[in-house]
Amino acid sequence: MAPESSEFDVIVIGGGPVGENAAQYAIQGSDRTAVIVEHELLGGECSYWACMPSKALLRPSEVLDIARNMPGVKELVGDQPLDADAVLARRESYTHSLDDSSQVTWAESAGISVIRGHGRLTGVKTVEVDGRTLTARHAVVLATGTTASVPNTPGLRDAQPWISRDATNIHETPGHIAVIGGGVVATEAATWLLSLGAKVTMIVRGSSLLAGSEPFAGELVADALKQRGATIMLDASLESVSRENPAATGIGRIHGGPVTLVVDGGEITVDEVLVAAGRTPASSDLGLSSLGLDDGHYIDVDDHLSVPGHDWLYAVGDVNGRAPLTHMGKYQGRVAGDVIAARAEGKPLDQKRFRATADHGQIPQVVFTPVEVASVGLTEAQAREEGIDVEILAQDIAVAGSSLQQDDYSGRAQLVIDRATDTIVGATFVGPGVAELVHAATVAVVGKVSLDDLWHAVPSYPTVSEIWLRLLEARRTAGH
């Protein structure tokens, strides 16, 4: 039930995890009030159409891969495919079949009101929600995220292609699907589509997968996808798309008849097309122009997450374009909430927790493909572009822990070292199960831990984390 009051201490537009965190941190332990305005589902993209359903779809294929590389187990598994219905049912258990009632219950238990509808700014600290005007005493937080971009390729939009929401909420597995893009969404979706039995052709404009990662990461992911049957077309030009009987059949269902794509002058016919070619900030109808700001663009913020010139207005998460990852958005939400609370209580903002410093060269990320890509900080290329005198430590992941984890384990690790400070400014791990390695690297990067000190951070034996020792040993062997 919508609250009767139209005045709150904090108004948050956008009810994903980022907005939820901002609202919670802004009012917890106080008598301040907050409201979240959400026009879709409370819990947002991550809960229903991105992180949670995608990881729920990816985990079964990861377990099957491990089983197929484990003597004593692989004989039992054989060539048995995944039970697609069971995999999709497990996905539904995480998305609650697109029912957000449990999220609403959580918000209300945290003292946060919820109003359904589209919120837009109409002036200083005022928000209109479908004709109703809300007023904020302290702050308005914009946490509207991004939406999937569909290129203007002739015929593509008319073909009603899948976007990421269709892929994560898949209900019908295409026999053959073309994936347009080579980034995180494209490679993760290709992974679970292959595991569900689809034939996958990836059409990539660039010269590699995961172009923002270290080159070896994209190469190893491409090799793993190809081993599982994917066709990957690099440096490919999608010229046009046409479809027989396109139809709005619903999210995750095949949207009509066969699709013909003209790529580099040749034709490819598939059952469905997934567009994973970037995101657009959801800021075109937020009323930003009422404050003299540009509609439809990423919203510039300072390290307090405040919009310059409007210290009552905050933008957190993907909509500010600083670090388009859920965990980074939640981090920003926590920082913004703390800043709002401090300003409301007249406290100074001179503590580290009131500044979003992790957005500057300290961002961790995991890509959940057949070989995971876990990274933090700067790539070698980015470090060199910043003028850092770098040293590179790189090793194949071949330690006792990796061989015990599964047969035929293959992976690689790389550290980017700032010679001037003898600290790590970037790290990348590629291989099965390396997601759990990246937080140690994140602590090292954020804490500016010297390599001399890291020598005394002893990895447990036998674990994959022993790769840290191998990297440091290689440096000693080189005479450091």
C-alpha positions in Angstrom: 0.0 0.0 0.0 1.4 3.4 -1.0 2.1 5.8 2.0 -0.2 8.7 2.5 2.5 11.2 3.2 4.1 13.1 0.3 7.1 14.4 2.3 10.1 12.3 3.1 13.6 12.9 4.2 15.0 10.9 1.3 13.4 10.0 -2.1 15.0 7.3 -4.2 14.0 6.9 -7.8 14.8 3.3 -8.8 14.3 0.3 -6.6 17.2 -2.0 -7.5 19.8 -3.1 -5.0 21.6 0.2 -5.5 18.6 2.3 -4.6 17.7 -0.1 -1.8 21.2 0.3 -0.3 21.1 4.1 -0.6 17.7 4.3 1.2 18.7 1.9 3.9 22.1 3.6 4.7 20.5 7.0 4.6 18.0 6.3 7.4 19.1 3.4 9.5 19.5 4.1 13.2 17.6 7.3 12.9 14.0 8.6 12.7 14.5 9.8 9.1 12.1 8.6 6.5 12.7 7.2 3.0 10.6 6.2 0.0 11.6 4.2 -3.1 9.8 5.0 -6.3 9.8 2.0 -8.7 7.9 1.6 -12.0 8.7 -2.1 -12.4 9.9 -4.6 -9.8 11.4 -3.8 -6.4 14.8 -5.5 -6.6 15.5 -4.2 -10.0 17.5 -5.5 -13.0 20.0 -7.5 -10.9 17.4 -9.5 -9.0 15.1 -10.4 -11.9 16.8 -9.9 -15.2 20.6 -9.9 -14.7 23.0 -11.1 -11.9 20.8 -13.5 -10.0 19.1 -15.4 -12.9 22.2 -15.4 -15.0 24.3 -17.0 -12.2 21.5 -19.4 -11.5 21.7 -20.5 -15.2 25.5 -20.7 -15.2 26.1 -22.7 -12.1 24.7 -26.1 -13.3 26.9 -26.1 -16.4 29.9 -25.3 -14.2 29.1 -28.2 -11.9 28.7 -30.5 -14.9 32.1 -29.4 -16.3 33.7 -30.2 -13.0 32.0 -33.6 -12.9 33.1 -34.4 -16.5 36.7 -33.7 -15.4 36.7 -35.8 -12.2 37.6 -39.5 -12.2 35.1 -41.5 -10.3 32.4 -39.0 -11.2 32.8 -38.5 -15.0 32.1 -42.2 -15.5 28.7 -41.7 -13.9 27.9 -38.5 -15.8 29.1 -39.6 -19.3 27.6 -37.4 -22.0 24.4 -36.8 -20.1 23.2 -33.3 -20.8 21.7 -30.9 -18.3 18.0 -31.3 -17.4 16.9 -28.0 -18.9 13.6 -28.0 -17.1 15.2 -28.4 -13.8 17.8 -25.7 -14.6 15.0 -23.2 -15.5 13.0 -24.2 -12.4 16.0 -23.4 -10.3 16.3 -20.0 -12.0 12.6 -19.3 -11.2 13.3 -20.0 -7.6 15.8 -17.1 -7.5 13.6 -14.6 -9.5 10.4 -15.7 -7.6 8.8 -15.9 -11.0 9.1 -12.1 -11.3 7.2 -11.6 -8.0 8.7 -8.8 -5.8 6.5 -9.2 -2.8 9.4 -10.4 -0.6 11.4 -7.3 -1.6 8.6 -5.1 -0.6 8.3 -6.9 2.7 12.1 -6.3 3.3 11.8 -2.6 2.4 8.9 -2.0 4.8 10.7 -3.9 7.6 13.7 -1.5 7.1 11.4 1.5 7.4 11.4 2.3 3.7 8.1 3.1 2.0 7.4 2.0 -1.6 5.5 3.9 -4.2 4.8 2.3 -7.6 5.1 4.5 -10.6 7.4 6.5 -12.8 9.3 9.2 -10.9 10.7 12.3 -12.5 12.2 15.5 -11.1 10.2 18.7 -11.3 12.5 21.0 -9.3 14.7 21.3 -6.3 13.9 18.3 -4.0 10.6 17.6 -5.7 9.6 14.5 -7.6 6.4 13.8 -9.5 5.1 10.3 -9.6 2.2 9.9 -12.1 0.6 13.2 -11.1 1.5 13.0 -7.4 4.1 15.4 -6.0 6.7 14.2 -3.5 9.0 16.5 -1.5 12.4 15.5 0.0 13.7 17.3 3.1 17.3 16.2 2.6 18.0 14.3 -0.6 16.8 12.8 -3.9 18.7 9.8 -5.2 18.7 8.7 -8.8 19.3 4.9 -9.2 17.6 4.1 -12.4 20.4 2.1 -14.0 20.6 1.4 -17.7 18.6 -0.3 -20.5 19.8 -2.6 -23.3 21.0 -0.9 -26.5 19.9 -2.2 -29.8 22.0 -0.9 -32.8 20.4 0.7 -35.8 21.4 -2.1 -38.1 18.8 -2.3 -40.9 16.0 -4.6 -39.9 17.4 -5.5 -36.5 14.8 -3.8 -34.4 12.0 -4.9 -36.6 13.1 -8.5 -36.1 12.2 -8.1 -32.4 15.5 -9.7 -31.2 16.2 -10.9 -27.7 17.9 -8.6 -25.3 19.6 -9.6 -22.0 16.2 -9.9 -20.2 15.1 -12.6 -22.7 18.3 -14.5 -22.3 18.2 -14.6 -18.5 14.5 -15.3 -18.5 14.7 -17.9 -21.2 11.6 -20.2 -21.5 12.3 -21.7 -25.0 15.7 -22.7 -26.1 16.4 -21.8 -29.7 17.9 -24.5 -31.9 20.4 -22.0 -33.2 20.9 -18.5 -31.8 23.1 -15.6 -33.0 24.7 -13.5 -30.2 25.6 -10.0 -31.3 28.4 -8.8 -29.1 31.5 -10.0 -27.4 31.4 -8.5 -23.9 30.3 -9.9 -20.5 26.6 -10.3 -21.3 27.4 -12.0 -24.6 29.9 -14.4 -23.3 28.0 -15.4 -20.2 24.8 -15.9 -22.2 26.6 -17.9 -24.8 27.8 -20.2 -22.0 24.4 -21.1 -20.6 22.8 -21.2 -24.0 25.4 -23.8 -25.1 24.8 -25.8 -21.9 21.0 -25.8 -22.6 21.6 -27.4 -26.0 21.5 -24.4 -28.4 23.9 -23.9 -31.3 25.6 -20.5 -30.8 27.1 -18.2 -33.3 28.8 -15.1 -31.9 29.0 -12.0 -34.1 31.7 -9.7 -32.7 32.6 -6.3 -34.1 36.0 -6.2 -32.4 39.0 -8.4 -32.7 38.6 -10.2 -29.5 36.1 -11.2 -26.7 36.1 -9.2 -23.5 37.9 -6.3 -25.1 38.3 -4.4 -21.8 40.2 -7.3 -20.2 43.7 -8.5 -20.6 44.1 -10.0 -24.1 44.9 -13.5 -22.7 41.5 -13.5 -20.9 39.5 -13.1 -24.1 41.6 -15.7 -25.9 41.1 -18.3 -23.1 37.3 -17.6 -23.0 37.1 -17.9 -26.8 38.9 -21.2 -26.7 36.6 -22.6 -24.0 33.5 -21.5 -25.8 34.7 -23.0 -29.1 35.5 -26.3 -27.3 31.8 -26.3 -26.3 30.7 -25.8 -29.9 30.4 -22.0 -30.3 31.2 -20.4 -33.6 32.9 -17.0 -33.0 33.1 -14.5 -35.8 35.6 -11.7 -35.0 36.0 -8.4 -36.8 32.6 -9.1 -38.2 30.3 -6.6 -39.8 26.5 -7.1 -39.3 25.0 -5.5 -42.4 21.3 -6.3 -42.2 18.7 -8.5 -40.4 15.4 -9.9 -41.6 12.8 -12.1 -40.0 9.8 -14.1 -41.0 6.7 -13.2 -39.0 8.2 -11.4 -36.1 6.0 -11.5 -33.1 5.9 -10.3 -29.5 5.5 -13.7 -27.9 6.9 -12.7 -24.5 10.1 -12.5 -22.6 12.4 -15.5 -23.2 10.2 -17.0 -25.9 11.2 -17.2 -29.6 10.0 -14.0 -31.2 8.7 -15.3 -34.6 10.1 -17.3 -37.5 13.6 -17.8 -38.8 16.0 -14.8 -38.8 18.5 -14.1 -41.6 21.6 -12.1 -40.9 23.9 -10.7 -43.5 27.4 -10.7 -42.1 30.4 -9.7 -44.2 28.4 -10.3 -47.3 27.3 -13.8 -46.3 24.0 -15.1 -44.9 23.4 -16.9 -41.6 19.9 -18.2 -40.7 19.1 -18.8 -37.1 16.0 -19.3 -34.9 16.7 -16.3 -32.6 19.0 -13.3 -32.2 20.3 -12.0 -28.9 21.6 -8.4 -28.9 24.3 -7.9 -26.2 25.8 -4.8 -27.6 26.0 -2.4 -24.7 23.7 -0.4 -22.4 22.1 3.1 -22.4 21.6 5.2 -19.2 17.9 5.2 -18.1 17.9 9.0 -17.7 15.9 10.2 -20.7 12.7 10.8 -18.7 13.9 11.8 -15.2 13.2 15.5 -15.6 16.9 16.4 -15.5 16.3 19.4 -17.8 14.2 21.0 -15.0 17.5 21.5 -13.2 19.5 22.5 -16.3 21.0 19.0 -16.7 21.1 16.9 -19.9 18.4 14.3 -20.3 19.4 10.9 -21.7 23.0 11.0 -20.6 25.1 9.5 -17.9 24.8 11.7 -14.8 28.1 13.3 -13.7 28.8 13.0 -9.9 31.6 13.7 -7.5 33.1 11.2 -5.1 30.3 11.9 -2.6 28.0 10.7 -5.5 26.5 14.2 -5.5 25.6 15.9 -8.7 27.8 19.1 -9.0 25.9 22.2 -8.2 23.0 20.2 -6.6 24.3 18.9 -3.2 20.9 17.4 -2.4 20.8 15.3 -5.6 22.7 12.0 -6.0 23.2 9.5 -8.8 24.3 6.0 -7.9 24.9 2.8 -9.9 25.0 2.4 -13.6 23.1 5.6 -14.3 26.3 7.6 -13.5 28.5 5.5 -15.8 31.4 5.3 -13.3 31.5 1.5 -12.7 28.5 -0.4 -14.3 28.6 -3.4 -12.0 26.0 -4.3 -9.4 28.5 -4.7 -6.5 30.0 -1.3 -7.4 26.6 0.3 -7.6 25.7 -1.1 -4.2 29.0 0.3 -2.9 28.1 3.7 -4.3 24.6 3.3 -2.7 26.3 2.7 0.7 28.6 5.7 0.3 25.7 8.0 -0.8 23.5 6.8 2.0 26.3 7.5 4.5 26.9 11.0 3.0 23.2 11.8 3.2 23.0 10.7 6.8 26.1 12.8 7.7 24.8 15.9 6.0 21.4 15.5 7.7 23.1 15.3 11.0 25.6 18.1 10.3 28.6 15.9 10.4 31.9 16.6 8.5 32.6 14.5 5.4 36.3 14.1 6.0 36.3 10.3 6.6 37.2 7.9 3.9 33.8 6.2 4.0 32.2 9.3 2.7 34.1 9.1 -0.6 33.7 6.6 -3.4 37.4 6.0 -4.0 37.1 2.4 -5.2 35.8 3.7 -8.5 39.3 4.9 -9.4 41.3 2.0 -10.5 40.2 -0.5 -7.8 37.1 -2.1 -9.4 36.8 -5.9 -9.1 34.8 -7.9 -11.6 34.1 -11.6 -12.4 32.9 -12.9 -15.7 31.3 -16.3 -15.3 32.1 -18.1 -18.5 33.4 -21.7 -18.8 36.7 -20.4 -17.5 36.0 -17.6 -15.1 37.7 -14.2 -15.6 38.3 -12.5 -12.2 40.1 -9.1 -12.3 40.6 -6.0 -10.3 42.2 -2.6 -11.0 44.1 -1.7 -14.1 45.0 -3.9 -17.1 48.6 -3.6 -18.4 47.4 -1.4 -21.2 45.5 0.9 -18.9 48.4 1.2 -16.5 50.8 2.2 -19.3 48.3 4.7 -20.6 48.3 6.3 -17.1 52.1 6.6 -17.3 52.8 4.0 -14.7 56.2 2.2 -15.0 54.9 -1.3 -14.9 56.3 -4.8 -14.3 54.3 -7.8 -15.3 54.2 -11.1 -13.4 52.4 -13.8 -15.3 52.1 -17.6 -14.8 49.9 -20.4 -15.9 47.8 -21.7 -13.0 49.4 -25.1 -12.5 49.6 -25.8 -8.8 48.7 -28.7 -6.6 45.3 -27.1 -5.7 44.3 -26.6 -9.4 45.2 -30.2 -10.3 43.2 -31.5 -7.4 40.2 -29.3 -8.3 39.7 -31.0 -11.6 41.6 -32.9 -14.3 42.8 -30.9 -17.3 42.7 -27.7 -15.3 43.8 -24.7 -17.4 44.2 -21.1 -16.4 46.5 -18.1 -16.2 47.2 -15.4 -13.7 48.8 -11.9 -14.2 49.8 -9.1 -11.8 50.5 -5.6 -12.9 53.1 -4.0 -10.6 53.8 -0.3 -10.2 57.6 -0.3 -10.0 57.8 3.0 -8.2 55.7 1.8 -5.2 56.3 -1.9 -5.6 52.5 -2.5 -5.2 49.9 -4.2 -7.3 47.7 -1.9 -9.4 46.0 -4.7 -11.4 45.4 -8.4 -11.3 43.7 -10.9 -13.6 43.0 -14.6 -13.0 41.4 -16.9 -15.7 40.4 -20.4 -15.0 37.7 -22.6 -13.4 36.7 -21.3 -10.0 39.0 -18.3 -9.8 36.2 -16.0 -8.8 37.2 -16.6 -5.2 40.8 -15.4 -5.8 39.9 -11.9 -6.7 39.0 -10.5 -3.3 42.6 -11.1 -2.0 43.8 -9.2 -5.0 41.3 -6.4 -4.3 42.5 -6.1 -0.7 46.1 -5.9 -2.0 45.3 -3.2 -4.6 43.1 -1.1 -2.2 45.5 -1.5 0.7 48.6 -0.8 -1.5 50.3 -3.9 0.1 53.9 -4.1 -0.9 55.2 -7.2 -2.6 57.6 -7.7 0.3 54.7 -7.8 2.6 52.8 -10.1 0.3 55.6 -12.6 0.6 54.5 -13.2 4.2 50.8 -13.7 3.1 51.2 -17.5 2.9 48.6 -19.3 0.8 47.1 -22.5 2.2 48.2 -25.8 0.6 46.8 -27.3 -1.5 44.6 -24.5 -2.9 44.5 -22.7 -6.2 45.5 -19.5 -4.3 49.0 -21.0 -4.2 49.4 -19.3 -7.6 50.2 -16.1 -5.5 53.3 -17.9 -4.3 54.3 -18.9 -7.8 54.0 -15.4 -9.0 56.2 -14.0 -6.2 58.7 -16.8 -6.6 59.0 -15.9 -10.3 59.8 -12.4 -9.4 62.5 -13.5 -6.9 64.0 -15.8 -9.6 64.2 -12.8 -11.9 66.5 -11.1 -9.3 64.1 -8.8 -7.3 
